[in-house]
């Protein structure tokens, strides 16, 4: 964690995302990502410029939870029975298949790329983060599966309260972050140790 300009927190562990209550803004990064731009410029671009309180990119390849479920099972990302239980629960509670041409869709994509999250610590942003974390904790750590359900639940439970979510294109995430693969880092450490 690092403190920047007194009120911005850069977080790279999920459990720290919820310990940042003393800060007005936070930028969460997956451990394999590094920021390539000034955090204040990131806040300006993704939040402040258009009045958003939460920003996350859509998935680079998939936009429908149905596709994400199939992909997670194909790659054995988690126990298939638990994924099926989670998916059945979400469908029973109203999650519908994503339709890009639907003019009334709530999100530009139902599947996020959760490795980079920018947020203002507002009541609605904090509530959304807590609800989403609860879903991840209740079923699977595959956060892409629970994002759309959590967003729809938040909107349904708080119809009169706006939540200003910026779901931006993944190419924008790639401009401000750089991916460092864990295995390459491990290999480099082993090579240095043998020298």
Secondary structure, 3 states (H helix, E strand, C coil): CEEECCCEEEECCHHHHHCCCCCCEEEEECCCEEECCCHHHHHHHHCHHHCCCEEEEECCCCCCHHHHHHHHHHCCCCCHHHHHHHHHHHHHCCCCCCCCCCCCCCCCCCCEEEEEEEEECCHHHHHHHHHHHHHHHHCCCCHHHHHHHHHHHHHHHCCCCCCCEEEECHHHHHHHEEECCHHHHHHHHHHHHHC
